[in-house]
Amino acid sequence: MPPSRARLVELGCGPGFYSRALAKSFPELDVLGVDQSCRQLEYAEQKAVALGVNNCRFERGDVFDVTRPAQSFDYLIASRLFTVLPGPARALAEMFRVLRSGGRCFIAEPRYKFWASIPLFMLWLVASVRGQANGCREPSMATVFSLERFEQLFYMQPWKSVRVWREGRYHYALCEKQ
């Protein structure tokens, strides 16, 4: 159970599924979803309002430059974010910066390019039909990591502890900041 008024940020929240689910399950948690897509954020906000989740907000932002001071969050989550990022090590450095001392970070990334490419293909297809494909990453550009490479990413920051494992179609990492 998170402490009262603990702060959680989801980077690359997309339609806000995890942000909303966590906010609904833990009403004492203050949740912020960050994404660069205005359309995804609008959808996330509408769903949160429809569900009556009032401890969850969404804002447009850059995972490489989160507009918050250092040590702003107790918890950080990201799922399928590295699949579309050109610089995951840079994003991890920013994640480390915004986490408070003792804060925890949970990352989930697909293990297989095929499974990582499906949502990218759908986004790319919809954007192409609408004539907006410029901002969408092509499905063939999906990035996936071996377990070893995924684990190496986390040792680039001075975490107090790092646990990396694979289960099913995903690699997972749980890190705690000093």
Secondary structure, DSSP 8 states (H G I E B T S, - for coil): ---TT-EEEEET-TT-HHHHHHHHH-TT-EEEEEES-HHHHHHHHHHHHHHT--SEEEEE-BTTB-SS-TT-EEEEEEES-TTT-S-HHHHHHHHHHHEEEEEEEEEEEES-HHHHHHHHHHHHHHHHHTT-GGGS--GGG-----HHHHHHHHTTS-EEEEEEEEETTEEEEEEEE-
